[in-house]
Amino acid sequence: MLAQRLYEIGRPLVAEEVPKPRAGSGECVIRVRAAGICASDLHFMAGEVPTGPLPQTLGHEIAGTVDEVGPGVEGLAPGDRVFVNPLTGCGDCAFCRRGEPNHCSQRRLLGVHVDGGLAEYVVAPAANLIVMPDSRPFAEIAMIESAGAARHALRLLGPLGGEVVAIMGAGGVGLHAVRLAVAEGATVISVDPDPVARERAADAGAARALDPSDDILAAARELEPERLIGVVDSVGLPSTFDVSLSLLRTNGICAVSGIGTRRLTLSVPTHFVRNGIRVSGVYGYTPADLAYIARLFVDGVLDFSSSVSATYPLHRVNEAIEAFVSRVGSPVRVVVTTD
């Protein structure tokens, strides 16, 4: 089968014929139909975030059809359309027992620690598959993964109905967070320097879609500062983090999901201690987060169509990556397909 593999940091992916995987006990082989390219993949390729041993097949936003069912698997059959949760834990630690494999010290992610979805086939635990209806396009099904990270971030803030939420960045995770917060009854302030991204955020229901140069604090005051329950920083840069802290009300929360590459600095104790400010890192998602997103997606509450900015066939994956890096047309996600 064809796989696009990372052989060397800072270099394009290499097309390679590799053996098709086989399903072990409790596993399924998935015929990949769509795999999203996201900022994390760029971090892996640049060596800013470590992966498993090279060569490595990237791709952790995966949708496809079941091709082979391994021993012990029930409830799944060849041909089923599925979303693939790429994250697994050890299954035995305290975090895994609480349903939080994303915090497991032995966690593994398809496309990071083991071969992922930028290939014609990938193998995954059957327990990590969510069956999808025929009416949902594969490229949009793949978006459930990044929306799960948005769900995790917003969940940390608490119940959102009637509250105000600020979201730094309106790219992949940020735009999902806007949609989800609006669906849960929040009033959303979205901040992004890209006018196309701001327009998308407004279309997704943001009450304010602002440029970083705008008076964001004034906009928050107009919406009653005490209602601003928290901020999701989907960028993770010093500039967005500083703004996030400045917006927080007493006992507010900043959930940081963006993997920036520069050191973040907390404000002075007279600010964050006396105001009871909390900062939480957001890594991945739980199976419950993904199930929640999948349900809203299937029910039509969440629309991912505008998140799929372009599609490229698997053999043109490096063109897809370049299109995402260059930001021409302000893509949210570029998706690689195998059809």
Secondary structure, 3 states (H helix, E strand, C coil): CEEEEECCCCCCCEEEECCCCCCCCCEEEEEEEEEEECHHHHHHHHCCCCCCCCCEECCCEEEEEEEEECCCCCCCCCCCEEEECCEECCCCCHHHHCCCHHHCCCCEEECCCECCCCECEEEEEHHHEEECCCCCCHHHHCCHHHHHHHHHHHHHHCCCCCCEEEEECCCHHHHHHHHHHHHCCCEEEEECCCHHHHHHHHHCCCCEEECCCCCHHHHHHHCCHHHEEEEEECCCCHHHHHHHHHHCCCCCEEEECCCCCCCCCCCCHHHHCCCCCEEEECCCCCHHHHHHHHHHHHCCCCCCHHHEEEEEEHHHHHHHHHHHHHCCCCCCEEEEECC
